[in-house]
């Protein structure tokens, strides 16, 4: 919603399947989670206010047992934060 060029976030298993499909063996993988301020994240790309409000409302709803967004929102000092997740793979051609 914030960036129309981002159409899909692949899961770890989807990435592993791609490595296998193209003949690579994963030799190393690491996962990192970073807690990110929703406000700072949206400001970074000058997210339009209507889009920001929609995202914020979805995250608030999840925190009140609403639909899952996959961002694991939580309050930190009264501000909405979420988890930004990264996975790093190294592979070798088999």
HUQUI-V711042 format. One record per helix or strand. SS is the DSSP state (a for helix, b for strand). FROM is the first residue (numbers start at 1). TO is the last residue. If there is no record, write none. Layout:
# HUQUI-V711042
[[SS FROM TO] [SS FROM TO]]
This chain:
# HUQUI-V711042
[[a 12 21] [b 24 37] [a 38 44] [a 49 63] [b 74 76] [b 79 93]]
